[in-house]
Amino acid sequence: MRLILLASFLVPFFVNAQISIEKTLKYGQKIGTIYPSQHNTEEPDWAVNLKKTRYPKPGGEDYWSEVQRRKEIVAQTYPRKKAVHQEQRGGGWPIDSIPRTMTMFEGNTGGGGTPNDNNMAISNSGYLISVINSNLYFYDMANGGSLIYNHSLHFWSLSLGTINNKFDPKVIYDPKADKFIMVFLNGTGDISSRYIVCFSTSDDPMQPWNMYALPGNPFDDGSWSDYPALSINSEDLFLTINLLTPGQSWQLGFRESIIWQIDKQSGYDGDTALTSQIWSNIEDNGTNIRNLHPVRNARGQLDHMHHMYFLSNKNFAINADTIYLVKVSGGLINGAPSITIDRIHSSQDYFLTVDAPQPNGEELATNDSRVLGAIFEDDMIQFVQNCTDTATGHTAIYHGFIDVNSMTCSGNIISDSVWSIGYGNIAGVGIPVGSQESMITFEYTSETDFPGYAAIYYDGSGNYSPMKVLKEGESNINVLSSPLERWGDYSGIQRRYNDPCKVWCSGTYGKTGSGNGTWIAEVGVDTMCAQLPVSTDDLETQSTKVNAYPNPSMELITVELEIPTSGDYMISLYDLNGRKVKDLLNERLSTGTYSFQMNIGHLPQGIYNLEVVGTNDRSVYKVVNQ
């Protein structure tokens, strides 16, 4: 494949931005409970949904004309070069480390609108929720991937008496609570706008959901809410949105980006109101920071995560190196939340993204260069955003890294010599704690390739795999009457928290007959993945030899140990989030071979780490409860 990698070095420079942030206590009111299992499938789903063809749209064509003017400057300065096939640069990966595809299928068909905005989440037990502009699908992946629910947001919320258009759904899985949270926008006017926040009562999405409404005009100042992004920590749900003023130009129409901090337990419990507060007036020297994006924990380890990071940048700058890091510390109920903001300068500039070509001569809009996905692991944040590769003139992915201790930032521009790529998202896939391995998924197109969906693996040490096509495009995207079509404002990706080395993802491709389609894929990332679920690979070099059989097992497992040195040994079982399940043995052992049995039948299905710690060595062995 044809990977171009522009690497850079750390720049140890940051400044604390001017802080005048305000917080306001607000309550979201419960508006009802939805029972998906009782929805009458014989009743027709009219899928009524009033849409605007372009979001965000604070001021008609002024927004687009200004952005396009800036894009033209970038395109003229760095003209698109004719595609030339060339050898990959930036790492020579063996063929078996290419991301491997597993389960793949077409998702949410019909009613997708434009742009085809994808988002998804999957539970540890295998329930998958896929959402796009105006509809949602539920799948049971543990039972052959059966589709158990597919309806529009209109039908979903019909019993609540919701009015106006419903769009921009986002969904997240909470591995600590083993439940889902979903939000979507209801209405676009300053009077009607509100956010609907949905809390599942089970990991099974067919069970009841508690439904709440947050005001889309929370300060009663004539604004409305748009473009949600969400994440969670151990206690709270965080929802970022943009406040816009209808009918004004993009310069004046954007009010600010705010953060809702919400006590998620009150939503799970079905309380009459959500306890929440808003962080507002988030600015740098008098200029409001635009399009804040929350940073998710790479492993879903939430037990000791009592803070939340958010990222932004100079979204519309022709080129810039500024990254904003916002941190909210403390739980809403059990702590005293505080907020800080730092302005960091990256060693690698990013550039306003140009638009992307299609074979029919039309182009796909790439919006701006806002942060689209971010993960946090062991004091390191990785993030992705749209960018322009100035060497080729193609749209590209900016893959950034922030060390939150040193406040340094670096970045790589991931680009292809033929494809224009954009709308990336990222998930962590490493097994050892602290691993920076990640999977980046994105959409691609070219003058000769229909719009498709692809992935690339990052090994945590500066190397990238070749790009892997997940779904080839079948046709051009041709939905609008203008020559500038919509690609999608975001895509979805999540690590399956109890199934390592794999991610589930959803993105857009050019579909025959309807212009665009949704593709859902399960993707493995490296040779370790290929050996699961019966791998005997250790996470660290071992001197104590460990073997277990049968593996996988539903009940008893026999463990054999070959002890090289006499001493004290502790044998413990951990889940894949690093939480200790049980100390099994604590004995002084002499050199020799031992065996013992353990019953794992009472544990949840999944993969566990059996850790053997001696005086001078530590060994880890994977066991599987099926």
C-alpha positions as CSV (number, residue, x, y, z in Angstrom):
1,M,0.0,0.0,0.0
2,R,1.0,3.7,-0.4
3,L,1.5,5.2,3.1
4,I,3.1,8.6,3.4
5,L,4.1,9.4,7.0
6,L,5.4,12.9,7.9
7,A,6.9,12.5,11.4
8,S,7.9,15.2,13.9
9,F,9.5,15.7,17.3
10,L,8.3,16.9,20.7
11,V,8.2,20.6,21.4
12,P,8.3,21.2,25.2
13,F,6.2,24.4,25.1
14,F,2.9,25.3,26.5
15,V,1.1,28.2,28.0
16,N,-1.8,28.4,30.4
17,A,-4.7,30.1,28.6
18,Q,-6.6,32.9,30.2
19,I,-9.3,31.4,32.4
20,S,-12.7,33.0,33.0
21,I,-14.7,29.8,32.8
22,E,-18.1,29.8,34.5
23,K,-20.2,26.9,35.8
24,T,-24.0,26.9,36.1
25,L,-26.1,24.3,37.9
26,K,-28.8,22.9,35.6
27,Y,-31.3,20.0,35.8
28,G,-32.4,17.8,33.0
29,Q,-36.0,16.7,33.4
30,K,-37.2,13.2,32.9
31,I,-39.7,13.0,30.1
32,G,-40.6,9.3,30.2
33,T,-39.5,5.8,29.8
34,I,-39.2,3.9,26.5
35,Y,-39.8,0.2,26.2
36,P,-38.2,-1.0,22.9
37,S,-39.3,-4.6,23.4
38,Q,-42.9,-3.4,23.4
39,H,-42.7,-1.3,20.2
40,N,-45.4,-2.4,17.8
41,T,-43.4,-3.6,14.8
42,E,-46.7,-3.8,12.8
43,E,-47.2,-0.1,13.2
44,P,-45.7,1.7,10.2
45,D,-42.6,3.8,10.9
46,W,-43.2,6.9,9.0
47,A,-39.7,8.1,9.8
48,V,-40.8,11.8,9.8
49,N,-37.7,13.9,10.1
50,L,-37.2,17.5,8.9
51,K,-33.6,17.9,7.9
52,K,-31.2,20.7,7.0
53,T,-28.8,19.6,4.3
54,R,-25.8,21.1,6.0
55,Y,-24.8,21.0,9.7
56,P,-23.7,23.1,11.4
57,K,-25.4,26.0,9.6
58,P,-25.5,29.1,11.9
59,G,-25.8,31.5,9.0
60,G,-26.8,30.0,5.6
61,E,-24.2,30.2,2.9
62,D,-21.9,32.7,4.8
63,Y,-20.4,29.8,6.8
64,W,-19.7,27.7,3.7
65,S,-18.4,30.5,1.5
66,E,-15.9,31.6,4.1
67,V,-14.7,28.0,4.8
68,Q,-14.5,27.3,1.0
69,R,-12.5,30.5,0.5
70,R,-9.9,29.4,3.0
71,K,-9.8,25.9,1.5
72,E,-9.1,27.4,-1.9
73,I,-6.1,29.2,-0.5
74,V,-4.8,25.9,0.8
75,A,-5.5,24.1,-2.5
76,Q,-3.8,26.9,-4.5
77,T,-0.8,26.9,-2.2
78,Y,-0.4,23.1,-2.1
79,P,-2.0,21.9,-5.3
80,R,-3.1,18.3,-5.6
81,K,-0.5,16.2,-7.3
82,K,-1.4,13.5,-9.8
83,A,-1.6,10.1,-8.1
84,V,1.7,8.2,-8.3
85,H,2.0,4.7,-6.8
86,Q,5.0,4.5,-4.6
87,E,6.5,2.4,-1.9
88,Q,5.3,2.9,1.7
89,R,7.3,5.2,3.9
90,G,7.5,5.2,7.7
91,G,7.8,1.5,8.6
92,G,8.1,-1.8,6.9
93,W,5.5,-4.1,8.5
94,P,5.3,-7.8,7.8
95,I,2.2,-8.9,5.9
96,D,0.6,-10.7,8.9
97,S,0.5,-7.5,10.9
98,I,-1.9,-5.8,8.5
99,P,-5.3,-5.2,10.3
100,R,-7.4,-8.3,9.6
101,T,-11.1,-8.1,9.0
102,M,-13.5,-10.4,10.8
103,T,-17.2,-9.8,11.1
104,M,-18.4,-7.2,8.5
105,F,-21.8,-6.3,7.2
106,E,-23.9,-3.4,5.9
107,G,-25.5,-1.4,8.6
108,N,-28.3,1.2,8.9
109,T,-29.8,1.1,5.4
110,G,-32.1,3.9,4.3
111,G,-33.1,7.1,5.9
112,G,-29.5,8.1,6.4
113,G,-29.8,11.5,4.8
114,T,-26.7,13.6,4.2
115,P,-24.2,13.8,5.6
116,N,-24.1,10.1,6.6
117,D,-23.0,10.6,10.2
118,N,-22.1,7.3,11.8
119,N,-21.6,6.4,15.5
120,M,-21.7,3.1,17.4
121,A,-21.1,1.3,20.7
122,I,-20.8,-2.4,21.7
123,S,-21.3,-4.0,25.1
124,N,-19.1,-6.7,26.7
125,S,-21.9,-9.2,26.1
126,G,-22.0,-8.3,22.4
127,Y,-25.0,-6.0,22.0
128,L,-24.1,-3.4,19.3
129,I,-25.9,-0.1,18.7
130,S,-25.4,1.6,15.4
131,V,-26.8,5.1,14.9
132,I,-26.8,7.6,11.9
133,N,-28.5,10.9,11.2
134,S,-32.0,9.9,12.0
135,N,-32.2,6.1,12.8
136,L,-30.8,3.5,15.1
137,Y,-30.2,-0.3,14.8
138,F,-29.6,-2.8,17.5
139,Y,-27.7,-6.0,16.8
140,D,-27.0,-9.1,19.0
141,M,-23.5,-10.1,17.9
142,A,-23.4,-12.9,20.5
143,N,-26.2,-14.6,18.5
144,G,-25.0,-14.5,15.0
145,G,-25.3,-10.7,14.6
146,S,-29.1,-10.8,14.4
147,L,-30.8,-7.4,13.9
148,I,-33.2,-7.0,16.8
149,Y,-34.3,-3.4,16.3
150,N,-34.3,-0.9,13.5
151,H,-36.4,2.3,13.6
152,S,-36.1,6.0,13.1
153,L,-35.5,8.4,16.0
154,H,-39.0,9.6,15.3
155,F,-40.5,6.2,16.0
156,W,-38.1,5.6,18.9
157,S,-39.4,8.7,20.7
158,L,-43.0,8.8,19.5
159,S,-44.4,8.0,22.9
160,L,-42.7,11.0,24.5
161,G,-44.5,13.5,22.3
162,T,-41.3,14.9,20.9
163,I,-41.7,17.3,18.0
164,N,-39.5,18.7,15.2
165,N,-36.5,17.1,13.7
166,K,-34.3,14.6,15.5
167,F,-30.8,14.1,14.4
168,D,-27.1,13.8,15.3
169,P,-27.4,10.7,17.6
170,K,-24.3,9.7,19.6
171,V,-24.0,6.5,21.7
172,I,-21.5,5.3,24.2
173,Y,-21.1,2.1,26.3
174,D,-20.3,2.3,30.0
175,P,-18.3,-0.8,30.9
176,K,-18.5,0.0,34.6
177,A,-22.3,0.2,34.7
178,D,-22.7,-2.3,31.8
179,K,-25.2,0.1,30.2
180,F,-25.6,2.4,27.2
181,I,-26.1,6.1,27.0
182,M,-27.4,7.8,23.8
183,V,-28.1,11.4,23.0
184,F,-29.7,13.2,20.1
185,L,-30.7,16.7,19.1
186,N,-34.4,17.6,19.0
187,G,-35.1,20.8,17.2
188,T,-33.0,23.6,15.7
189,G,-34.6,26.8,16.8
190,D,-33.8,28.8,19.9
191,I,-37.2,28.0,21.3
192,S,-37.6,24.3,20.4
193,S,-34.0,23.1,20.6
194,R,-33.2,20.5,23.3
195,Y,-31.1,17.4,23.8
196,I,-32.7,14.1,24.5
197,V,-30.4,12.0,26.8
198,C,-31.3,8.3,27.0
199,F,-30.0,5.9,29.7
200,S,-30.4,2.1,29.3
201,T,-31.3,0.1,32.3
202,S,-29.5,-3.0,31.1
203,D,-26.7,-4.0,28.7
204,D,-29.6,-5.3,26.5
205,P,-30.8,-2.3,24.6
206,M,-34.3,-3.9,24.2
207,Q,-34.9,-3.3,27.9
208,P,-36.3,0.0,29.2
209,W,-34.5,3.3,28.7
210,N,-34.9,6.4,31.0
211,M,-35.3,9.5,28.9
212,Y,-34.4,13.1,29.8
213,A,-34.4,16.5,28.1
214,L,-31.7,19.1,28.4
215,P,-32.4,22.6,27.2
216,G,-30.8,23.5,23.8
217,N,-31.0,27.2,24.8
218,P,-29.7,26.7,28.4
219,F,-29.0,30.4,29.0
220,D,-32.2,31.8,27.4
221,D,-30.1,33.9,25.1
222,G,-31.6,32.9,21.8
223,S,-29.1,30.2,21.0
224,W,-29.6,26.6,19.9
225,S,-27.4,23.5,20.4
226,D,-25.6,21.5,17.7
227,Y,-22.8,18.9,17.2
228,P,-22.7,16.7,20.3
229,A,-19.8,14.6,21.5
230,L,-19.8,12.5,24.7
231,S,-17.6,10.5,27.1
232,I,-17.8,9.2,30.6
233,N,-15.6,8.7,33.6
234,S,-16.2,6.8,36.9
235,E,-19.0,9.1,38.0
236,D,-20.2,11.4,35.3
237,L,-21.4,11.8,31.7
238,F,-19.8,14.6,29.8
239,L,-21.6,16.1,26.8
240,T,-20.0,18.9,24.7
241,I,-22.1,20.9,22.3
242,N,-21.9,24.1,20.3
243,L,-24.3,27.0,21.0
244,L,-25.3,28.8,17.8
245,T,-27.4,31.8,16.9
246,P,-29.9,31.3,14.1
247,G,-29.6,33.5,11.1
248,Q,-26.2,35.1,11.6
249,S,-22.9,34.7,9.7
250,W,-20.5,32.0,10.9
251,Q,-18.3,34.5,12.5
252,L,-21.1,35.9,14.7
253,G,-23.4,32.8,14.7
254,F,-21.1,30.7,16.8
255,R,-21.6,31.6,20.5
256,E,-19.4,29.1,22.3
257,S,-18.7,25.4,23.0
258,I,-20.0,24.3,26.4
259,I,-19.5,21.2,28.6
260,W,-22.4,19.5,30.3
261,Q,-21.3,17.4,33.3
262,I,-24.0,15.0,34.3
263,D,-24.4,12.6,37.2
264,K,-24.9,9.4,35.2
265,Q,-26.1,7.3,38.1
266,S,-29.2,9.4,38.4
267,G,-30.0,8.6,34.8
268,Y,-29.5,4.9,35.2
269,D,-31.7,5.0,38.3
270,G,-34.5,6.8,36.5
271,D,-34.5,9.8,38.9
272,T,-37.1,12.5,38.1
273,A,-34.2,14.9,37.3
274,L,-30.6,14.7,36.2
275,T,-28.2,16.6,38.4
276,S,-25.9,18.4,36.0
277,Q,-23.9,21.6,35.5
278,I,-22.6,23.5,32.5
279,W,-19.0,24.7,32.1
280,S,-19.2,27.8,29.8
281,N,-17.2,30.8,28.7
282,I,-14.3,28.4,27.8
283,E,-12.0,30.8,26.0
284,D,-8.4,31.8,25.3
285,N,-7.7,35.5,25.7
286,G,-11.2,36.5,24.9
287,T,-11.9,34.1,22.0
288,N,-14.2,31.2,22.6
289,I,-12.7,27.8,21.9
290,R,-14.7,26.0,19.3
291,N,-15.7,22.3,19.0
292,L,-14.4,20.8,22.2
293,H,-14.0,17.0,21.9
294,P,-13.9,14.7,25.0
295,V,-11.1,12.2,25.4
296,R,-12.1,8.6,26.1
297,N,-10.2,6.1,28.3
298,A,-8.5,3.7,25.9
299,R,-9.4,0.6,27.9
300,G,-12.7,1.6,29.4
301,Q,-11.0,1.6,32.9
302,L,-13.2,4.0,34.8
303,D,-12.9,2.9,38.4
304,H,-10.2,5.4,39.3
305,M,-10.8,7.9,36.6
306,H,-12.2,11.0,38.3
307,H,-11.3,13.5,35.6
308,M,-12.0,14.2,31.9
309,Y,-9.9,15.7,29.2
310,F,-11.2,17.7,26.2
311,L,-9.3,18.8,23.1
312,S,-9.8,21.6,20.5
313,N,-7.6,23.5,18.0
314,K,-7.8,26.3,15.5
315,N,-10.5,24.6,13.5
316,F,-10.6,27.1,10.6
317,A,-7.0,28.2,10.5
318,I,-5.3,27.8,7.2
319,N,-2.4,26.4,9.1
320,A,-1.7,26.3,12.9
321,D,0.1,24.4,15.6
322,T,-2.2,25.3,18.6
323,I,-3.9,22.5,20.6
324,Y,-6.1,23.4,23.6
325,L,-6.3,20.9,26.5
326,V,-9.1,21.3,28.9
327,K,-9.3,19.2,32.1
328,V,-12.3,18.8,34.4
329,S,-11.4,17.2,37.8
330,G,-13.7,15.9,40.4
331,G,-17.1,14.2,40.4
332,L,-20.3,16.2,40.3
333,I,-21.9,14.5,43.4
334,N,-18.9,13.3,45.4
335,G,-16.3,15.9,44.6
336,A,-15.8,19.6,44.0
337,P,-15.3,19.8,40.2
338,S,-12.7,22.2,38.9
339,I,-11.4,23.1,35.4
340,T,-8.1,24.0,33.9
341,I,-7.2,24.9,30.3
342,D,-3.7,24.8,28.6
343,R,-2.6,26.0,25.2
344,I,0.0,23.7,23.8
345,H,2.0,24.1,20.6
346,S,2.6,21.0,18.5
347,S,5.9,20.4,16.6
348,Q,3.9,19.5,13.5
349,D,1.6,22.1,11.9
350,Y,-1.8,21.1,10.8
351,F,-3.6,22.6,7.8
352,L,-7.2,23.3,7.0
353,T,-8.4,20.3,5.1
354,V,-9.1,20.7,1.4
355,D,-12.1,18.8,-0.2
356,A,-11.7,15.3,-1.6
357,P,-12.3,14.2,-5.3
358,Q,-14.6,11.5,-6.6
359,P,-14.4,9.7,-10.0
360,N,-17.3,11.6,-11.4
361,G,-15.6,15.0,-11.0
362,E,-17.6,16.1,-8.0
363,E,-15.9,16.5,-4.6
364,L,-16.7,15.5,-1.0
365,A,-16.8,18.3,1.6
366,T,-14.4,17.7,4.5
367,N,-15.7,20.5,6.7
368,D,-12.9,21.8,8.9
369,S,-10.0,20.5,10.9
370,R,-11.7,20.0,14.3
371,V,-10.6,17.1,16.6
372,L,-12.8,14.0,15.6
373,G,-11.6,11.4,18.1
374,A,-9.3,11.0,21.1
375,I,-8.2,8.4,23.6
376,F,-6.2,8.5,26.9
377,E,-3.8,5.8,28.1
378,D,-1.1,6.2,30.8
379,D,-0.7,10.0,30.7
380,M,-0.6,10.0,26.9
381,I,-3.5,11.4,24.7
382,Q,-3.8,10.3,21.1
383,F,-6.1,12.2,18.8
384,V,-7.1,12.5,15.1
385,Q,-8.4,15.3,12.9
386,N,-8.8,16.2,9.3
387,C,-5.8,17.9,7.7
388,T,-4.1,18.5,4.3
389,D,-0.9,16.8,3.3
390,T,1.0,19.7,1.8
391,A,3.4,17.3,0.0
392,T,0.5,15.8,-2.1
393,G,-2.3,18.3,-1.8
394,H,-4.6,15.5,-0.6
395,T,-6.8,15.4,2.5
396,A,-5.1,13.5,5.3
397,I,-5.3,12.5,8.9
398,Y,-3.4,14.4,11.6
399,H,-2.5,11.9,14.3
400,G,-1.5,13.8,17.4
401,F,0.1,12.9,20.7
402,I,0.0,14.9,24.0
403,D,2.0,14.0,27.1
404,V,-0.1,15.4,29.9
405,N,2.8,15.4,32.3
406,S,5.3,17.4,30.2
407,M,2.6,19.2,28.3
408,T,4.4,18.4,25.0
409,C,2.7,17.7,21.7
410,S,3.8,16.0,18.5
411,G,2.0,14.9,15.4
412,N,2.2,12.7,12.3
413,I,0.4,13.4,9.1
414,I,-0.9,10.1,7.7
415,S,-1.5,10.4,4.0
416,D,-1.7,8.3,0.9
417,S,-0.2,9.0,-2.5
418,V,-3.5,8.1,-4.3
419,W,-6.3,8.4,-1.8
420,S,-7.7,11.5,-0.1
421,I,-8.6,10.3,3.4
422,G,-10.7,12.0,6.1
423,Y,-13.1,11.7,9.0
424,G,-10.8,9.5,11.1
425,N,-11.6,8.1,14.5
426,I,-9.4,6.2,17.0
427,A,-9.5,3.4,19.6
428,G,-6.9,1.8,21.8
429,V,-6.1,-1.9,21.1
430,G,-3.0,-2.6,23.3
431,I,-2.9,-5.4,25.9
432,P,-0.1,-4.3,28.3
433,V,-1.1,-1.5,30.6
434,G,0.5,1.7,29.2
435,S,0.5,0.4,25.6
436,Q,-0.1,3.1,23.0
437,E,-1.2,0.7,20.3
438,S,-4.2,2.1,18.5
439,M,-6.5,1.6,15.5
440,I,-7.4,4.5,13.2
441,T,-10.3,4.2,10.8
442,F,-11.2,6.6,8.1
443,E,-13.0,7.2,4.8
444,Y,-11.2,7.5,1.5
445,T,-11.8,8.5,-2.1
446,S,-9.9,9.5,-5.3
447,E,-10.3,10.4,-8.9
448,T,-10.4,6.7,-9.7
449,D,-11.7,5.1,-6.4
450,F,-15.3,5.3,-5.3
451,P,-15.6,6.5,-1.6
452,G,-14.8,3.6,0.7
453,Y,-13.9,2.8,4.3
454,A,-10.4,1.7,5.6
455,A,-8.2,1.3,8.7
456,I,-4.6,1.5,9.8
457,Y,-2.8,0.1,12.9
458,Y,-0.3,2.2,15.0
459,D,2.1,0.1,17.1
460,G,2.7,2.7,19.8
461,S,6.3,3.1,18.8
462,G,6.1,5.3,15.7
463,N,5.2,2.6,13.2
464,Y,2.1,2.2,11.1
465,S,0.8,-0.8,9.2
466,P,-0.3,-0.6,5.6
467,M,-3.8,0.7,5.1
468,K,-6.5,-2.0,5.1
469,V,-9.7,-1.5,3.0
470,L,-12.8,-2.5,5.0
471,K,-15.3,-1.7,2.3
472,E,-14.7,-0.7,-1.3
473,G,-17.0,2.0,-2.6
474,E,-19.6,0.8,-5.1
475,S,-20.4,4.2,-6.6
476,N,-20.0,8.0,-6.3
477,I,-21.8,9.7,-3.5
478,N,-24.4,11.8,-5.4
479,V,-27.2,13.0,-3.1
480,L,-27.2,16.8,-3.3
481,S,-27.8,19.0,-6.4
482,S,-24.5,20.9,-5.9
483,P,-21.1,19.6,-7.1
484,L,-19.9,19.5,-3.5
485,E,-21.4,16.4,-1.8
486,R,-21.4,15.5,1.9
487,W,-19.1,12.7,3.1
488,G,-20.0,12.5,6.8
489,D,-19.2,14.6,9.8
490,Y,-17.9,11.7,11.9
491,S,-17.5,7.9,12.1
492,G,-17.7,5.4,14.9
493,I,-15.2,3.2,16.7
494,Q,-14.9,1.3,20.0
495,R,-12.6,-1.3,21.5
496,R,-14.6,-4.3,22.7
497,Y,-13.4,-4.0,26.3
498,N,-13.4,-7.7,27.3
499,D,-12.1,-8.8,23.9
500,P,-8.6,-7.4,23.4
501,C,-6.8,-6.5,20.1
502,K,-10.1,-5.8,18.3
503,V,-12.2,-2.8,17.5
504,W,-15.7,-2.4,16.1
505,C,-16.2,0.5,13.8
506,S,-18.8,2.1,11.4
507,G,-18.3,4.4,8.5
508,T,-19.6,5.7,5.2
509,Y,-19.1,4.3,1.7
510,G,-20.5,5.1,-1.7
511,K,-23.4,2.7,-2.2
512,T,-25.1,1.8,-5.5
513,G,-28.6,3.2,-5.8
514,S,-28.7,5.3,-2.7
515,G,-25.6,7.5,-2.8
516,N,-24.2,6.4,0.6
517,G,-24.3,3.5,2.9
518,T,-23.0,2.4,6.4
519,W,-20.5,-0.3,6.9
520,I,-19.9,-2.0,10.2
521,A,-16.7,-4.0,10.8
522,E,-14.9,-6.0,13.5
523,V,-11.1,-5.6,12.9
524,G,-8.1,-7.3,14.5
525,V,-4.9,-5.4,14.6
526,D,-1.8,-7.6,14.8
527,T,-0.3,-11.1,15.2
528,M,-1.3,-11.3,18.8
529,C,-4.9,-10.8,17.7
530,A,-4.7,-13.6,15.2
531,Q,-3.8,-16.1,18.0
532,L,-6.7,-15.2,20.3
533,P,-8.6,-16.6,22.0
534,V,-6.2,-19.5,22.8
535,S,-2.9,-17.6,22.7
536,T,-0.1,-18.7,24.9
537,D,1.9,-15.6,24.2
538,D,3.0,-13.8,27.4
539,L,2.6,-10.1,27.9
540,E,6.2,-10.0,29.3
541,T,9.2,-12.2,28.8
542,Q,8.8,-15.1,31.3
543,S,11.1,-17.5,33.0
544,T,8.4,-19.3,34.8
545,K,6.8,-21.6,32.2
546,V,3.0,-21.7,32.4
547,N,0.5,-23.9,30.5
548,A,-3.3,-24.4,31.0
549,Y,-5.8,-26.9,29.6
550,P,-8.4,-27.1,28.4
551,N,-8.3,-23.5,27.2
552,P,-10.9,-22.2,26.4
553,S,-12.9,-23.9,29.2
554,M,-16.4,-23.5,30.7
555,E,-15.5,-24.9,34.1
556,L,-12.2,-26.5,35.4
557,I,-8.8,-25.4,34.1
558,T,-5.6,-27.3,35.0
559,V,-2.6,-25.0,35.3
560,E,0.9,-26.4,35.0
561,L,3.9,-24.4,36.3
562,E,7.6,-25.0,35.8
563,I,9.3,-23.1,38.6
564,P,13.0,-22.3,37.7
565,T,14.0,-20.9,41.1
566,S,12.9,-21.6,44.7
567,G,11.1,-18.7,46.4
568,D,7.8,-17.1,47.2
569,Y,5.2,-17.1,44.4
570,M,1.9,-15.3,44.1
571,I,-0.7,-16.5,41.5
572,S,-3.6,-14.1,40.7
573,L,-6.3,-13.8,38.1
574,Y,-7.0,-10.4,36.4
575,D,-9.6,-9.2,33.9
576,L,-8.5,-7.4,30.8
577,N,-9.0,-4.0,32.4
578,G,-6.3,-4.8,34.9
579,R,-8.7,-5.4,37.8
580,K,-7.8,-8.2,40.2
581,V,-10.4,-11.0,40.2
582,K,-8.8,-13.3,42.7
583,D,-5.6,-14.2,44.5
584,L,-5.4,-17.9,43.8
585,L,-2.2,-19.1,45.5
586,N,0.5,-17.5,47.8
587,E,3.1,-20.3,48.4
588,R,6.8,-20.8,48.8
589,L,7.8,-23.2,46.0
590,S,11.0,-25.0,45.3
591,T,12.4,-25.6,41.8
592,G,10.2,-28.1,39.9
593,T,6.9,-28.7,38.1
594,Y,3.5,-28.1,39.7
595,S,-0.1,-28.3,38.7
596,F,-3.3,-27.0,40.2
597,Q,-6.9,-26.7,39.2
598,M,-9.3,-23.7,39.3
599,N,-13.0,-23.4,38.4
600,I,-13.8,-20.4,36.2
601,G,-17.3,-21.4,35.3
602,H,-18.8,-18.8,37.6
603,L,-17.0,-15.9,36.0
604,P,-18.4,-13.8,33.1
605,Q,-17.4,-15.1,29.7
606,G,-14.3,-13.5,28.4
607,I,-10.5,-13.5,28.5
608,Y,-8.5,-13.3,31.7
609,N,-4.8,-12.9,32.6
610,L,-3.3,-15.5,34.9
611,E,-0.3,-13.7,36.6
612,V,2.5,-15.7,38.3
613,V,4.9,-13.4,40.3
614,G,8.1,-14.8,41.7
615,T,11.1,-13.3,43.4
616,N,12.7,-12.2,40.2
617,D,10.2,-12.7,37.4
618,R,6.6,-12.1,36.4
619,S,4.7,-14.2,33.9
620,V,1.3,-13.6,32.4
621,Y,-0.8,-16.2,30.6
622,K,-4.2,-15.8,28.9
623,V,-7.1,-18.1,29.8
624,V,-10.5,-18.0,28.2
625,N,-13.9,-18.7,29.9
626,Q,-16.3,-19.6,27.1
